[in-house]
């Protein structure tokens, strides 16, 4: 019967590489969320007060959207 070793340590630098890639991935996701909120606020700011009222918003609500 063959034995399989399942508790080998990670190769040198693998954990550091994983953490760096994870940090970069998180930074990209934060940037994407910020940009989506910025685009939404920009589009909403182009609407008239009447159009904003139709969707249940007022001009003062735009600052808090996406934050």
Long-range contacts (C-beta under 8 A, 24 or more apart in sequence): 33-66, 34-66, 36-66, 37-65, 37-66, 37-67, 38-66, 40-65, 40-66, 41-65, 41-66
